[in-house]
Amino acid sequence: MGHNIIRQYKSNELYYFSDAEKELIIKEYLSYPTTKQAIGEKYTGRKKENGLIVKWMRRLGYDVNGCQRRVISFAERLSMSKRSIHSLEGGDAQIKELEVRIKQLEQQLRKQSKKLLLFLR
């Protein structure tokens, strides 16, 4: 979704989401084949969702009666895990590119500092 609202919480911490963040979480729940518990754990770090998403949906005017409990098949779970693996692979390539760029910049910095030392003598 492009928005970074995933937060880390300790088990006894309270959490707060703005209405805009709640909208994004609800839209993610409605558009992807996943459970409320999985979405709740993703954004709060807690295993139990405790009906928050349905409460938010009611408060924000979503049709809760049309939403039924989702049962995710093995094939859907496999597809979801493959998607997450592919996103990790892309991240690894990006990390490697950044590491190469850092090395280049460090070399440039060393060259420039040597030039500066020679100039100041």
C-alpha distances in whole Angstrom, upper triangle without the diagonal:
4,6,8,10,12,15,18,21,25,26,28,26,24,21,20,16,16,16,13,11,13,12,8,10,12,10,8,12,13,11,11,15,15,17,17,19,16,13,16,17,13,13,17,19,21,22,23,21,24,23,20,18,20,22,19,19,22,22,20,21,20,22,22,25,24,21,23,23,21,23,21,23,24,23,19,19,20,18,15,17,18,14,14,17,16,13,16,18,16,16,20,20,19,21,24,23,23,26,28,27,28,32,32,32,34,37,37,37,40,42,41,43,46,46,46,49,51,51,52,55
4,7,9,11,15,18,21,25,26,28,26,25,21,20,17,17,17,14,12,15,14,10,12,15,13,11,15,16,15,15,18,18,20,20,21,18,16,18,18,15,14,18,19,22,24,25,23,26,25,22,20,23,24,21,21,25,24,22,24,22,25,26,29,27,25,27,26,24,26,24,26,27,26,22,22,23,20,18,19,19,15,15,18,16,13,15,18,15,14,18,19,16,18,22,21,20,23,25,24,25,29,29,29,31,34,33,34,37,38,38,39,42,43,43,45,48,47,48,51
4,6,9,12,15,18,22,24,25,22,21,17,16,13,13,14,11,9,12,12,8,10,13,12,11,14,16,15,16,19,18,20,19,20,17,14,16,17,13,12,15,17,20,22,23,21,23,23,20,18,21,22,19,19,23,22,19,22,21,24,24,28,27,24,26,26,24,26,25,27,28,27,24,23,24,22,19,20,21,18,16,19,19,15,17,20,18,16,20,21,19,20,23,23,22,25,27,26,26,30,31,30,32,35,34,34,37,39,39,40,43,44,43,46,48,48,48,52
4,6,9,12,15,19,21,22,19,19,15,14,12,13,15,12,10,13,13,10,11,15,14,13,16,18,17,17,20,19,20,18,19,17,14,15,15,11,10,13,14,18,20,21,19,22,22,19,18,22,22,19,20,24,23,21,24,23,26,26,29,28,26,27,26,25,27,25,28,28,28,24,23,24,23,19,20,21,18,16,19,19,15,16,19,18,15,19,21,18,19,22,22,21,23,26,25,25,28,30,28,30,33,33,33,36,38,37,38,41,42,42,44,47,47,47,50
4,6,10,12,16,18,19,16,15,12,11,9,10,12,10,7,10,12,9,9,13,13,12,14,17,17,17,20,18,18,16,17,15,12,12,13,10,7,10,12,15,17,18,16,19,19,16,15,19,19,16,18,21,20,18,22,21,24,23,27,26,24,25,24,24,26,24,27,28,28,25,23,25,24,20,21,23,20,18,21,21,18,19,22,21,19,22,24,21,22,25,26,24,26,29,28,28,31,33,32,33,36,36,36,39,41,40,41,44,45,45,47,49,49,49,52
4,7,10,13,15,17,15,14,11,12,10,13,15,14,10,12,14,11,10,14,15,13,14,17,18,17,19,16,16,15,14,13,10,10,10,7,5,7,9,12,14,16,14,18,18,16,15,19,19,17,19,22,21,20,23,22,25,24,27,27,24,25,23,22,24,23,26,26,26,23,21,23,22,18,19,21,18,16,19,20,16,17,20,20,17,20,23,21,21,24,25,24,25,29,28,28,31,33,32,33,36,37,36,39,41,41,41,44,46,45,47,50,50,50,53
4,6,10,12,14,11,11,9,10,10,13,16,15,12,13,16,14,13,16,18,16,17,20,21,20,22,19,19,17,16,14,12,11,10,8,6,6,8,11,14,15,15,17,19,16,16,20,20,18,20,23,22,22,25,24,27,26,29,29,26,27,25,25,26,25,28,28,29,26,23,25,25,21,21,24,21,18,21,23,19,19,23,22,20,22,25,23,22,26,27,25,26,30,29,28,32,34,32,33,37,37,36,39,41,41,41,44,46,45,46,49,50,49,52
4,7,10,12,10,11,10,12,13,16,19,19,15,16,19,18,16,19,21,19,19,23,24,22,23,20,20,18,16,15,14,12,10,9,8,6,6,9,13,15,15,18,19,17,18,22,22,20,23,26,25,25,28,27,30,28,31,31,28,28,26,26,27,26,29,28,29,27,24,26,26,22,22,24,23,19,22,24,21,20,23,23,21,23,26,24,23,26,28,26,27,30,30,29,32,34,33,33,37,38,36,39,42,41,41,44,46,45,46,50,50,50,52
4,6,8,6,8,8,11,13,16,19,20,16,17,20,19,17,20,22,20,20,24,25,24,25,22,20,18,16,16,15,12,10,11,9,6,6,8,12,13,14,16,18,16,18,21,20,20,23,25,24,24,28,27,29,27,31,31,28,29,26,26,27,27,30,30,31,28,26,28,28,24,24,27,26,22,25,27,24,23,27,27,24,26,29,28,26,30,31,29,30,34,34,32,35,38,36,36,40,41,40,42,45,44,44,47,49,48,49,52,53,52,55
4,6,5,9,10,13,16,19,22,23,20,20,24,23,20,23,25,24,23,27,28,27,27,24,22,20,17,17,17,14,12,14,12,9,8,9,12,14,15,16,19,18,20,23,22,22,25,27,26,27,30,30,32,30,33,33,30,30,28,28,29,28,31,31,33,30,27,30,30,27,26,29,28,25,27,29,27,25,29,30,27,28,32,30,29,32,34,32,32,36,36,34,37,40,38,38,42,43,41,43,46,46,45,48,51,50,50,54,54,54,56
4,6,9,10,14,17,20,23,24,21,20,24,23,20,23,25,24,23,26,28,26,27,23,21,18,16,16,17,13,12,14,13,9,8,7,10,11,13,14,17,16,19,21,21,21,24,26,25,27,30,29,31,28,31,32,29,28,26,26,27,27,30,30,32,30,27,29,30,27,26,29,29,25,28,30,28,27,31,32,29,31,34,33,31,35,37,35,35,39,39,37,40,43,42,42,45,46,45,47,50,50,49,52,54,53,54,57,58,57,60
4,7,10,13,16,20,23,24,21,21,25,24,22,24,27,26,25,28,30,29,29,25,23,20,18,19,19,15,14,17,15,11,11,10,13,13,14,14,18,16,19,22,21,21,24,26,25,26,30,29,31,29,31,33,30,30,28,28,30,30,33,33,35,33,30,33,33,30,29,33,32,29,31,34,31,30,34,35,32,34,37,36,34,37,39,37,38,41,41,40,42,45,44,43,47,48,47,48,52,51,50,54,56,54,55,59,59,58,61
4,6,10,13,17,20,21,18,18,22,22,19,22,25,24,23,27,29,28,28,25,23,20,18,19,18,15,14,15,13,10,11,10,14,14,14,15,17,15,18,21,20,19,23,24,23,24,28,28,30,28,31,32,29,30,28,28,30,30,33,33,35,32,30,32,33,29,29,32,31,28,30,33,30,29,33,33,30,32,35,34,32,36,37,35,36,40,39,37,40,43,41,41,45,46,44,46,49,49,48,51,53,52,53,56,57,56,59
4,7,10,14,16,18,16,15,19,20,17,19,23,22,21,25,27,26,27,24,22,19,17,18,17,14,14,15,13,9,11,11,14,14,13,13,15,13,16,18,16,16,20,21,19,21,24,25,27,25,28,30,27,28,26,27,29,29,33,34,35,32,30,33,33,29,29,33,31,28,31,33,30,30,34,34,31,33,36,34,33,37,38,36,37,41,40,39,42,44,42,43,46,47,45,48,51,50,50,53,55,53,54,58,58,57,60
4,7,10,13,15,12,12,16,16,14,16,19,19,19,22,24,23,25,22,20,17,16,17,15,12,12,13,10,7,10,11,14,14,12,13,14,11,13,16,15,14,17,19,17,18,22,22,25,23,26,27,25,26,25,25,27,28,31,32,33,30,28,31,30,27,27,30,28,26,29,30,27,27,31,31,28,31,34,32,31,35,36,33,35,38,38,37,40,42,40,41,45,45,44,46,49,48,48,51,53,51,53,56,56,56,59
4,7,10,12,9,10,13,14,13,15,18,18,18,21,23,23,25,22,21,17,17,18,15,13,14,14,11,10,13,14,17,16,14,14,15,11,13,16,14,12,15,17,15,16,19,20,23,22,25,26,24,26,25,26,28,28,32,33,34,30,29,32,31,27,28,31,29,26,30,31,28,28,32,31,29,32,34,32,32,35,36,34,36,39,38,37,40,42,40,41,45,45,44,46,49,48,48,52,53,51,53,56,56,56,59
4,7,8,6,6,10,10,10,12,14,15,15,18,20,20,22,20,19,16,17,17,14,12,14,13,10,10,14,15,18,17,14,15,15,11,11,14,13,10,13,15,13,13,17,17,20,20,23,24,22,24,23,24,27,27,30,31,32,28,27,30,29,25,27,29,26,25,28,29,26,27,30,29,27,30,32,30,30,34,34,32,35,38,36,36,39,41,39,41,44,44,43,46,48,47,48,51,52,51,53,56,56,55,59
4,5,5,6,9,10,11,12,14,15,17,18,20,21,24,22,21,18,19,20,16,15,17,16,13,14,17,18,21,20,17,18,17,13,13,16,14,11,13,15,13,12,15,16,20,20,24,24,22,25,25,26,29,29,32,34,34,30,30,32,31,27,29,31,28,26,30,30,27,28,32,30,28,32,34,31,31,35,35,33,36,39,37,37,40,42,40,41,45,44,43,47,49,48,48,51,52,51,53,56,56,55,59
4,5,5,6,9,10,10,12,14,15,16,18,20,23,21,21,17,19,20,16,16,19,18,14,16,19,20,22,21,17,18,16,13,12,14,12,9,11,12,10,8,12,13,17,17,21,21,20,23,23,24,27,28,31,33,33,29,29,32,30,27,29,31,28,27,31,31,28,29,33,31,30,33,35,33,33,37,37,35,38,41,39,39,43,44,42,44,47,47,46,49,51,50,51,54,55,54,56,59,58,58,62
4,5,5,6,9,10,11,12,14,15,16,18,21,20,20,18,20,20,16,16,19,17,14,16,20,21,23,22,19,20,18,15,13,16,15,11,12,15,13,10,13,14,18,18,22,22,21,23,24,24,27,27,30,32,32,28,28,30,28,25,27,29,26,25,28,28,25,27,30,28,27,31,32,29,31,34,34,32,35,38,36,36,40,41,39,41,44,44,43,46,48,47,48,51,52,51,54,56,56,56,59
4,5,5,6,9,10,11,12,14,15,17,19,18,18,15,17,16,13,13,15,13,10,12,16,17,20,19,16,18,16,13,12,14,14,11,12,15,14,12,15,15,18,18,22,22,20,22,22,22,25,25,28,30,30,26,25,28,26,23,24,26,23,22,25,26,22,24,27,26,24,28,30,27,28,32,32,30,33,35,34,34,38,39,37,39,42,42,42,45,47,46,47,50,51,50,52,55,55,55,58
4,5,5,6,9,10,10,12,14,15,18,16,16,13,15,15,11,11,14,13,10,12,16,16,18,17,13,15,13,10,8,11,10,7,9,12,10,9,12,12,15,15,19,19,17,19,19,20,23,23,26,28,28,25,24,27,26,22,24,27,24,23,26,27,24,26,29,28,27,30,32,30,31,34,34,33,36,38,37,37,41,42,41,43,46,46,45,48,50,49,50,53,54,54,56,59,58,58,62
4,5,5,6,9,10,10,12,14,17,16,16,14,17,16,13,13,17,15,13,15,19,19,21,20,16,18,15,12,10,12,12,8,8,12,11,8,11,10,13,14,18,17,16,18,19,19,23,23,26,28,28,24,24,27,25,22,25,26,23,23,26,26,24,26,29,28,27,30,32,30,31,35,34,33,36,39,38,38,41,42,41,43,46,46,46,49,51,50,51,54,55,54,57,59,59,59,62
4,5,5,6,9,10,10,12,15,15,15,13,16,15,11,12,15,13,11,14,17,18,20,19,16,18,17,14,11,14,15,11,11,15,14,12,14,13,16,16,20,19,17,19,19,19,22,21,24,26,26,22,22,24,22,19,21,23,20,19,23,23,20,22,25,24,23,27,28,26,27,31,31,30,33,35,34,35,38,39,38,40,43,43,43,46,48,47,48,51,52,51,54,56,56,56,60
4,5,5,6,9,10,11,13,12,12,10,12,11,7,9,12,10,8,11,14,15,16,16,12,15,13,11,8,11,12,10,10,14,14,12,14,13,15,15,18,18,15,17,17,16,19,19,22,24,24,20,19,22,21,17,20,22,19,18,22,22,20,21,25,24,23,26,28,27,28,31,31,30,33,36,35,35,39,40,39,41,44,44,44,47,49,48,49,52,53,53,55,58,57,58,61
4,5,5,6,9,10,12,11,11,9,12,12,9,10,14,13,11,14,17,17,18,16,13,15,12,10,7,9,11,8,7,11,12,10,11,9,12,11,15,14,11,14,14,14,17,18,21,23,23,20,20,23,21,18,21,23,20,20,24,24,22,24,27,26,26,29,31,30,31,34,34,34,36,39,38,39,42,43,43,44,47,47,47,50,52,52,53,56,57,56,58,61,61,61,64
4,5,5,6,8,12,12,13,12,15,14,11,13,16,14,13,16,19,20,20,19,16,18,16,14,10,12,14,11,10,13,14,12,13,10,13,13,16,14,12,15,16,15,18,18,21,23,22,19,19,22,20,17,20,22,19,19,23,22,20,23,26,25,24,28,29,28,30,33,33,32,35,37,37,38,41,42,41,43,46,46,46,49,51,51,52,55,56,55,58,60,60,61,64
4,5,5,6,9,9,10,10,13,11,8,11,13,11,11,15,16,18,18,18,15,18,16,14,11,13,16,13,12,16,17,15,16,13,15,15,18,16,14,15,15,14,16,15,18,20,20,16,16,19,16,14,16,18,15,15,19,19,17,19,22,21,21,25,26,25,27,30,30,30,32,35,34,35,38,39,39,41,44,44,44,47,49,49,50,53,54,54,56,58,58,59,62
4,6,6,8,7,7,7,10,9,7,9,12,11,11,14,16,16,16,15,12,15,13,12,9,10,13,12,11,14,16,14,15,12,13,12,15,14,10,12,11,10,13,13,16,18,18,15,15,18,16,14,17,19,16,16,20,21,19,21,24,24,24,27,29,28,29,32,33,33,35,38,37,38,41,42,42,44,47,47,47,50,52,52,53,56,57,57,59,61,61,62,65
4,6,8,8,9,9,13,13,10,13,16,15,15,18,20,20,19,18,15,17,15,14,11,11,14,13,10,14,16,14,14,10,11,11,13,11,9,11,11,10,13,13,17,19,19,15,16,19,17,15,18,20,18,18,22,22,21,24,26,26,26,29,31,30,32,35,35,35,38,40,40,40,43,45,44,46,49,49,50,52,54,54,55,58,59,59,61,64,64,64,67
4,7,9,11,12,15,14,12,15,17,15,16,19,21,22,21,21,18,20,18,17,14,15,18,16,14,17,19,17,17,14,14,15,17,14,12,13,14,12,14,14,16,18,17,14,15,17,15,13,17,18,15,16,20,19,18,21,24,23,24,27,28,27,29,32,32,33,35,37,37,38,41,42,42,44,47,47,48,50,52,52,53,56,57,57,59,62,62,63,66
4,6,9,11,13,11,10,14,15,13,15,18,19,20,19,19,17,20,18,18,14,16,19,18,16,19,21,19,20,16,17,16,18,16,13,14,13,10,12,11,13,15,14,10,11,14,11,9,13,14,12,13,17,17,16,19,21,21,21,24,26,26,27,30,31,31,33,36,36,37,40,41,41,43,45,46,46,49,51,51,52,55,56,56,58,61,61,62,65
4,7,10,12,10,10,14,15,14,16,19,19,20,18,18,16,19,18,18,15,16,20,19,17,20,23,21,21,18,18,17,18,15,12,12,11,8,9,7,9,12,11,7,9,12,10,8,12,14,12,14,17,18,17,20,22,22,23,26,27,28,29,32,33,33,35,37,38,39,42,43,43,45,47,48,49,51,53,53,55,57,58,59,61,63,64,64,67
4,7,8,7,7,10,11,11,13,16,16,16,14,14,13,16,15,15,13,14,18,17,16,19,21,20,21,18,18,16,18,16,13,12,10,7,8,7,10,12,12,9,9,12,11,9,12,14,13,13,17,18,17,19,22,23,23,25,27,27,29,31,33,33,35,37,38,38,41,43,43,44,47,48,48,50,53,53,54,56,58,58,60,62,63,63,66
4,5,5,6,9,10,11,13,14,14,14,12,11,10,12,12,13,10,12,15,15,15,17,20,19,20,17,17,14,16,15,11,10,8,6,8,8,12,14,15,12,11,15,15,12,14,17,16,16,19,21,20,22,25,26,25,28,30,30,31,34,35,35,37,40,40,40,43,45,45,46,49,50,50,52,55,55,56,58,60,60,61,64,65,65,68
4,5,5,6,8,10,11,12,13,12,10,9,7,9,8,9,7,9,12,12,12,14,16,16,18,15,15,13,15,15,11,11,9,9,11,12,15,17,19,15,15,18,18,15,17,20,19,18,22,23,22,23,27,27,26,29,32,31,32,35,36,36,37,40,40,41,43,45,45,46,49,50,50,52,55,55,55,58,60,59,61,64,64,65,67
4,5,5,6,8,10,10,10,9,7,6,5,8,9,10,9,11,14,14,15,17,19,19,21,18,19,16,18,18,14,14,11,11,12,12,16,17,19,16,14,18,18,15,17,20,19,18,21,23,22,23,26,27,26,28,31,31,31,34,36,35,36,40,40,40,43,45,44,45,48,49,49,51,54,54,54,57,59,59,60,63,64,64,66
4,5,5,6,9,10,10,9,8,9,8,12,12,12,11,14,16,16,16,19,21,21,22,20,20,18,20,20,16,15,13,11,12,11,14,15,17,14,12,15,15,12,13,16,15,14,17,19,18,19,22,23,22,25,27,27,27,30,32,32,33,36,36,37,39,41,41,42,45,46,46,48,51,51,51,54,56,56,57,60,61,61,64
4,5,5,6,9,9,10,10,10,8,12,11,11,9,12,14,13,14,17,18,18,19,17,18,16,19,19,15,15,13,12,14,13,17,18,19,15,14,17,17,13,15,18,16,14,18,20,18,19,22,23,22,25,27,26,27,30,31,31,32,35,35,36,38,40,40,41,44,45,45,47,50,50,50,53,55,54,56,59,59,59,62
4,5,5,6,7,7,7,7,5,9,9,8,8,11,13,12,14,16,17,17,19,18,19,17,20,20,16,17,14,14,16,16,19,21,22,19,17,20,20,16,18,21,19,17,21,23,21,21,25,25,24,27,29,28,28,32,33,32,34,37,37,37,40,42,41,42,45,46,46,48,51,50,51,54,55,55,56,59,60,60,63
4,6,5,5,5,5,7,7,11,12,11,12,15,16,16,17,20,21,21,23,21,23,20,23,23,19,19,17,16,17,16,19,20,21,18,16,19,19,16,16,19,18,16,19,21,19,19,23,24,22,24,27,27,26,30,31,30,32,35,35,35,38,40,39,40,43,44,44,46,49,49,49,52,54,53,55,58,58,58,61
4,6,6,8,9,11,10,14,15,13,13,16,18,16,18,21,21,21,23,21,23,21,24,24,20,20,18,17,18,17,20,20,21,18,15,18,18,14,14,17,16,13,16,18,16,16,20,20,19,21,24,23,23,26,28,27,28,32,32,32,34,36,36,37,40,41,41,43,46,46,46,49,50,50,52,55,55,55,58
4,6,8,10,11,10,13,14,12,11,15,16,14,16,19,19,18,21,20,22,20,24,24,20,21,19,19,20,20,23,23,24,21,19,21,21,17,18,21,18,16,19,21,18,19,22,22,20,23,26,24,24,28,29,28,29,32,32,32,35,37,36,37,40,41,40,43,45,45,45,49,50,49,51,54,54,54,57
4,5,9,9,9,11,13,11,12,15,16,15,17,20,19,20,23,21,24,22,25,25,22,22,20,20,22,21,24,25,26,23,21,23,23,20,20,23,21,19,22,24,21,21,25,25,23,25,28,27,26,30,31,30,31,35,34,34,37,39,38,39,42,43,42,44,47,47,47,50,51,51,52,55,56,55,58
4,7,9,10,13,15,14,14,18,18,18,20,23,23,23,26,24,26,24,27,27,24,24,21,20,21,21,23,23,25,22,20,22,22,19,18,22,21,18,20,23,20,20,23,24,22,24,27,26,25,29,30,29,30,34,34,33,36,38,37,38,41,42,41,43,46,46,46,49,51,50,52,55,55,55,58
4,6,7,10,13,12,13,16,17,17,19,22,22,23,25,24,25,23,25,26,22,22,19,19,20,20,23,23,25,23,20,23,24,20,20,24,23,20,23,25,23,23,27,27,25,27,31,30,29,32,34,33,34,37,38,37,39,42,41,41,45,46,45,47,50,50,50,53,55,54,55,58,59,59,61
4,7,9,12,13,14,16,17,18,20,22,23,24,26,24,25,22,24,25,21,20,17,17,17,17,20,20,23,21,18,21,22,19,19,22,22,20,22,25,23,23,27,28,26,28,31,31,30,33,35,34,35,39,39,39,41,44,43,44,47,48,47,49,52,53,52,55,57,57,58,61,62,62,64
4,6,9,10,11,13,14,16,17,19,20,21,23,22,22,19,21,22,19,18,15,16,17,18,21,22,24,22,19,23,24,20,21,25,24,22,25,27,26,26,30,31,29,31,34,34,33,36,38,37,38,42,42,41,44,47,46,47,50,51,50,52,55,55,55,58,60,59,61,64,64,64,67
4,6,6,8,10,11,12,14,15,16,18,20,18,19,16,18,19,16,16,13,14,16,17,21,22,24,21,19,23,23,20,21,25,23,22,25,27,25,26,30,30,29,31,34,33,33,36,38,37,38,42,42,41,44,46,46,46,50,51,50,52,55,55,55,58,60,59,61,64,64,64,67
4,6,8,9,9,12,13,14,16,18,19,18,19,15,18,19,16,16,14,16,18,19,23,25,27,24,22,26,27,24,25,28,27,26,29,31,29,30,33,34,33,35,38,37,37,40,42,41,42,45,45,45,48,50,49,50,53,54,53,56,58,58,58,61,63,62,64,67,67,67,70
4,6,5,6,9,10,11,12,14,16,14,15,12,14,16,13,13,12,14,17,19,22,25,26,23,22,26,26,23,25,28,27,26,29,31,29,30,34,34,33,36,38,37,38,41,42,41,43,46,46,46,49,51,50,51,54,55,54,57,59,59,59,62,64,63,65,68,68,68,71
4,6,5,6,9,10,10,12,14,13,15,12,15,17,14,15,14,16,19,20,24,26,27,24,23,27,26,23,25,28,26,25,28,30,28,29,33,33,31,34,37,35,36,39,40,39,41,44,43,43,46,48,47,48,52,52,51,54,57,56,56,60,61,60,62,65,65,65,68
4,5,5,6,9,10,10,12,11,12,10,13,14,11,13,12,14,17,18,22,24,25,22,21,24,24,21,23,26,24,23,27,28,26,27,31,30,30,33,35,34,34,38,38,38,40,43,42,42,45,47,46,48,51,51,51,53,56,55,56,59,60,60,61,64,64,64,67
4,5,5,6,9,10,11,9,10,7,10,11,9,11,11,13,17,19,22,25,26,23,23,26,26,23,25,28,26,26,29,31,29,30,34,34,33,36,38,37,38,41,42,41,43,46,46,46,49,51,50,51,54,55,54,57,59,59,59,63,64,63,65,68,68,68,71
4,5,5,6,9,10,10,11,9,12,14,13,14,15,17,20,22,26,28,30,26,26,30,29,26,28,31,29,28,32,33,31,33,36,36,35,38,40,39,39,43,43,42,44,47,47,47,50,51,50,52,55,55,55,57,60,59,60,63,64,63,65,68,68,68,71
4,5,5,6,8,8,11,10,14,15,13,16,16,18,21,23,26,29,29,26,26,29,28,25,27,30,27,27,30,31,29,31,34,33,32,36,38,36,37,40,41,39,42,45,44,44,47,49,48,49,52,52,52,55,57,56,57,60,61,60,62,65,65,65,68
4,5,5,6,5,7,7,10,11,10,13,14,16,20,21,25,27,28,24,25,28,27,24,27,29,27,27,30,31,29,31,34,33,33,36,38,36,38,41,41,40,43,46,45,45,49,50,49,51,54,54,53,56,58,58,58,62,63,62,64,67,67,67,70
4,6,5,6,7,7,10,12,11,14,16,18,22,24,27,30,31,27,28,31,30,28,30,33,30,30,34,35,33,35,38,37,37,40,42,40,41,45,45,44,47,49,48,49,52,53,52,54,57,57,57,60,62,61,62,65,66,65,67,70,70,70,73
4,6,8,10,10,13,15,15,18,19,21,25,26,30,33,33,30,30,33,32,29,32,34,32,31,35,36,33,35,38,37,37,40,42,40,41,44,45,43,46,49,48,48,51,52,51,53,56,56,55,58,60,59,60,63,64,63,65,68,68,68,71
4,6,9,10,14,15,14,18,19,21,25,26,29,32,32,29,29,32,30,28,31,33,30,30,33,34,31,33,36,35,34,38,40,38,39,42,42,41,44,47,45,46,49,50,49,51,54,54,53,56,58,57,58,61,62,61,64,66,66,66,69
4,7,9,11,12,13,16,19,20,24,26,29,32,32,29,29,33,31,29,32,34,31,31,35,35,33,35,38,37,37,40,42,40,41,45,45,44,47,49,48,48,52,53,52,54,57,56,56,59,61,60,61,65,65,64,67,69,69,69,72
4,6,9,9,9,13,15,17,21,22,25,28,29,25,26,29,28,25,29,30,28,28,32,32,30,33,36,35,35,38,40,38,40,43,43,42,45,48,47,47,51,52,51,53,56,56,55,59,60,60,61,64,65,64,66,69,69,69,72
4,6,6,7,11,14,16,19,21,24,28,28,25,26,29,28,26,29,31,29,29,33,33,32,35,37,37,37,40,42,40,42,45,45,45,48,50,49,50,53,54,54,56,59,58,59,62,63,63,64,67,68,67,70,72,72,72,76
4,5,5,8,11,13,17,19,22,26,26,23,24,28,27,25,28,30,28,28,32,33,31,34,37,36,36,39,41,40,41,45,45,45,47,50,49,50,53,54,54,55,58,59,58,61,63,63,64,67,68,67,70,72,72,72,76
4,5,7,10,13,17,19,22,26,27,24,25,29,28,26,29,31,30,31,34,35,34,36,39,39,39,42,44,43,44,47,48,48,50,53,52,53,56,57,57,59,62,62,62,65,67,66,67,70,71,71,73,76,76,76,79
4,6,10,12,15,18,20,24,24,21,23,26,25,24,27,29,27,29,32,32,32,34,37,36,37,40,42,41,43,46,46,46,48,51,50,51,54,56,55,57,60,60,60,63,65,65,66,69,70,70,72,74,74,75,78
4,7,9,12,14,18,21,21,18,20,23,22,21,24,26,24,25,29,29,29,31,34,34,34,37,39,38,40,43,43,43,45,48,48,49,52,53,53,54,57,57,58,60,62,62,63,66,67,67,69,72,72,72,75
4,6,9,12,15,19,20,17,18,22,21,20,23,25,24,25,28,29,29,31,34,34,34,37,39,39,40,43,44,44,46,49,49,49,52,54,54,55,58,59,59,61,64,64,65,67,69,68,70,73,73,74,77
4,7,10,13,16,18,15,16,19,19,18,21,23,23,23,26,28,27,29,32,32,33,35,37,37,38,41,42,42,44,47,47,48,51,52,52,54,56,57,57,60,62,62,63,66,67,67,69,72,72,72,75
4,6,9,13,14,11,12,16,16,15,17,20,19,20,23,24,24,26,29,29,30,32,34,34,36,38,40,40,42,44,45,45,48,50,50,51,54,55,55,58,60,60,61,64,65,65,67,69,70,71,73
4,6,10,11,10,10,14,14,14,16,19,19,20,22,24,24,26,28,29,30,32,34,35,36,38,40,40,42,44,45,46,48,50,50,52,54,55,56,58,60,61,62,64,66,66,68,70,71,71,74
4,7,8,6,7,10,11,10,13,15,15,16,19,20,21,22,25,26,27,29,31,32,33,35,36,37,39,41,42,43,45,47,47,49,51,52,53,55,57,58,59,61,63,63,65,67,68,69,71
4,5,5,6,9,10,11,13,14,15,17,19,20,22,23,25,26,27,29,31,32,33,35,37,38,39,41,43,44,46,47,48,50,52,53,54,56,58,59,60,62,64,64,66,68,69,70,72
4,5,5,6,9,10,11,12,14,15,16,18,20,21,23,25,26,27,29,31,32,33,35,36,37,39,41,42,44,46,47,48,50,51,52,54,56,57,58,60,62,63,64,66,67,68,71
4,5,5,6,9,10,11,12,14,15,17,19,20,21,23,25,26,27,29,30,32,33,35,36,38,39,41,42,44,45,47,49,50,51,53,55,56,57,59,61,61,63,65,66,67,70
4,5,5,6,9,10,11,12,14,15,17,19,20,21,23,25,26,27,29,31,32,33,35,37,38,39,41,43,44,45,47,49,49,51,53,54,55,58,59,60,61,64,64,65,68
4,5,5,6,9,10,11,12,14,16,17,19,20,21,23,25,26,27,29,31,32,33,35,36,37,39,41,42,43,46,47,48,50,52,53,54,56,57,58,60,62,63,64,66
4,5,5,6,9,10,11,12,14,15,17,19,20,21,23,25,26,27,29,30,32,33,35,36,38,40,41,42,44,46,47,48,50,51,52,54,56,57,58,61,62,63,65
4,5,5,6,9,10,11,13,14,15,17,19,20,22,23,25,26,28,29,31,32,34,35,37,38,39,41,43,44,45,47,49,50,51,53,55,56,57,59,60,61,64
4,5,5,6,9,10,11,13,14,16,17,19,21,22,23,25,26,27,29,31,32,33,35,37,38,39,41,43,43,45,47,48,49,52,53,54,55,58,58,59,62
4,5,5,6,9,10,11,12,14,15,17,19,20,21,23,25,26,27,29,30,31,33,35,36,37,39,41,42,43,46,47,48,50,51,52,54,56,57,58,60
4,5,5,6,9,10,11,13,14,15,17,19,20,21,23,25,26,27,29,30,32,34,35,36,38,40,41,42,44,45,47,49,50,51,53,55,56,57,59
4,5,5,6,9,10,11,13,15,16,17,19,20,22,23,25,26,27,29,31,32,33,35,37,38,39,41,43,44,45,47,49,49,51,53,54,55,58
4,5,5,6,9,10,11,13,15,15,16,19,20,21,23,25,26,27,29,31,31,33,35,36,37,39,41,42,43,45,47,47,49,51,52,53,55
4,5,5,6,9,10,11,13,14,15,17,19,20,21,23,25,26,27,29,30,32,33,35,36,38,40,41,42,44,46,46,48,50,51,52,54
4,5,5,6,9,10,11,13,14,16,17,19,20,22,23,25,26,28,29,31,32,34,35,37,38,39,41,43,44,45,47,49,50,51,53
4,5,5,6,9,10,11,12,15,16,17,19,20,21,23,25,26,27,29,31,32,33,35,37,37,39,41,42,43,45,47,48,49,51
4,5,5,6,9,10,10,12,14,15,16,19,20,21,23,25,26,27,29,30,31,33,35,36,37,39,41,41,43,45,46,47,50
4,5,5,6,9,10,11,13,14,15,17,19,20,22,23,25,26,28,29,30,32,34,35,36,38,40,41,42,44,45,47,49
4,5,5,6,9,10,11,12,14,16,17,19,20,21,23,25,26,27,29,31,32,33,35,37,38,39,41,43,44,45,47
4,5,5,6,9,10,10,12,14,15,16,18,20,21,22,25,26,27,29,30,31,33,35,36,37,39,41,42,43,45
4,5,5,6,9,10,10,12,14,15,17,19,20,21,23,25,26,27,29,30,31,33,35,36,37,39,41,42,44
4,5,5,6,9,10,11,12,14,16,17,19,20,22,23,24,26,28,29,30,32,34,35,37,38,39,41,43
4,5,5,6,9,10,11,12,14,15,17,18,20,21,22,25,26,27,28,31,32,33,35,36,37,39,41
4,5,5,6,9,10,10,12,14,15,16,19,20,21,23,25,26,27,29,30,31,33,35,36,37,39
4,5,5,6,9,10,11,13,14,15,17,19,20,21,23,25,26,27,29,30,32,34,35,36,38
4,5,5,6,9,10,11,12,14,16,17,18,20,21,23,24,26,27,29,31,32,33,35,37
4,5,5,6,9,10,10,12,14,15,16,18,20,21,22,24,26,27,28,30,31,33,35
4,5,5,6,9,10,11,13,14,15,17,19,20,21,23,25,26,27,29,30,31,33
4,5,5,6,9,10,11,13,14,16,17,19,20,22,23,25,26,28,29,31,32
4,5,5,6,9,10,11,12,14,16,17,18,20,21,22,24,26,27,29,31
4,5,5,6,9,10,10,12,14,15,16,18,20,21,22,24,26,27,29
4,5,5,6,9,10,11,12,14,15,17,19,20,21,23,24,26,28
4,5,5,6,9,10,11,12,14,16,17,18,20,22,23,25,26
4,5,5,6,9,10,10,12,14,15,16,18,20,21,22,25
4,5,5,6,9,10,10,12,14,15,16,19,20,21,23
4,5,5,6,9,10,11,12,14,15,17,18,20,22
4,5,5,6,9,10,11,12,14,16,16,18,20
4,5,5,6,9,10,10,12,14,15,16,19
4,6,5,6,9,10,11,12,14,15,17
4,6,5,6,9,10,11,12,14,16
4,5,5,6,9,10,10,12,15
4,5,5,6,9,10,11,13
4,5,5,6,9,10,11
4,5,5,6,9,10
4,5,5,6,9
4,5,5,6
4,6,5
4,6
4
